[in-house]
């Protein structure tokens, strides 16, 4: 199997319509297993395209793909699809961290992820927030920075993945928040830093959820540490994704065919 990132030409008459026969494949990545094959793709505030790829699946990353920097799996990539190179339908930004570094694919922005299913950029600060789905013990939230190693499969959250064997934590970046699986859930769904007006008490808080527990939490990060973290609501919804509109308001996308607006409950 494979993961594919493509571009399509949008109709000049209707911006919500793309021409089916206009597909241009930008990037293809071979996938060894059927899970953890892809996640978010977003243009960042710098205009470049960020692509989240899981470790290629199975359980426990048996081939250590997330720590193998000669492949693209288990990484967040950063490319420029607006121009092509001699070998690809994209170019690599000159300030990517591994330009010219032996043993690294130059597309990699950060690596060591298990399944960065959903990520987002804070509309105000530009910080890149990722919910990385854990194996069986820990779910985690990361703020992703250029060139860092987020630890999988050496670590699960901030703990050694194989605790009976132990591990070296040198050179690894730890999550800003982690929670136990299955006590609080089993699959984190990354959300957004809230920048809307309907929920002023949550302005600047990162909102995220869990697919299994259906909980939605809010956390505040001051740039150094988490200063507040609490449950917002048990939504009773299997949350697959969150959405954000142009006003910064948030939406919940569960597996029931509906979309929900996050707003204050009227009493």
MOVENSUL-V148256 format. One line per field, one symbol per residue. ss: DSSP state (a for helix, b for strand, c for the rest). Layout:
# MOVENSUL-V148256
ss->???
This chain:
# MOVENSUL-V148256
ss->cbbbbbbccbcccccccbcaaacbbbbbbbccccccccccbbbcccccbbbbccccccccccccaaacccccccbbbbbbccccccccccbccccccccccccccccbbbbccccccbbbbccccccbbbbbcccccbbbbbbbccccbcccccbbccbbccccccccccccccccbbbbcccccccbbbbbbccccccaaacccbbbbbccccbbbbbbbccccbbbbbbbbbccccbbbbbbcccccbbbbbccccbbbcccccc
